[in-house]
Amino acid sequence: MSLKKAYILAFVIILIDQLSKFYIKTNFRLGESVEVFSWFQIYFIENEGMAWGMKLPGNYGKIFLTSFRILAIFGIMYWLWDSVKTKSNQILIVAISLILAGAVGNIIDCVFYGRIFDTSEYGIIAEAFTGQTYGPWLEGKVVDMFYFPILKNSDGETIFFNAIFNVADAAISIGVALLIIFNKRIFKS
């Protein structure tokens, strides 16, 4: 796969990620959900930190996390460039492209969403570009919306896979899964 094709793949995923997030943010109230199937919901939440809502403590935790993610993107871009240059396995190039797309998709939220949108609140739908912003640069919240409450206990609480995620998170997870599943084929030496 050429570098151009790898970047096109990443761009398409970023575009789908951002369009879905923008739609959810401007059409759903925070905490609102729509059941698609009994095992799948569109459920709008915002994530201030990392996976499962974990965050770094202190006033500058979010800024540090976002800055670190931006630096990591440059490392991922170099890894992709080097893998294409050395004609690495195609699965590796696809996996890196997916990881890059996911990282960029979530970085866009962190860097820009605090300045683009007004506050998402329970009962209120957020608006974009109103001049009323909810946070400074680098401190935006990541929009999550896919929820698969596959197994529930007798009280109706999800006991298996209670994560709520987005397209970018899925891209990262699929990229990492490809690296794990095809490890021996990708990294022959």
Secondary structure, DSSP 8 states (H G I E B T S, - for coil): --HHHHHHHHHHHHHHHHHHHHHHHHHSBTT-EEEEETTEEEEEEEESSSGGG----STTHHHHHHHHHHHHHHHHHHHHHHHHHTT--HHHHHHHHHHHHHHHHHHHIIIIIHHHB---BTTBB--BSSS--SS-TT---EEEEEE---EE-TTS-EEE---EE-HHHHHHHHHHHHHHHTHHHH---
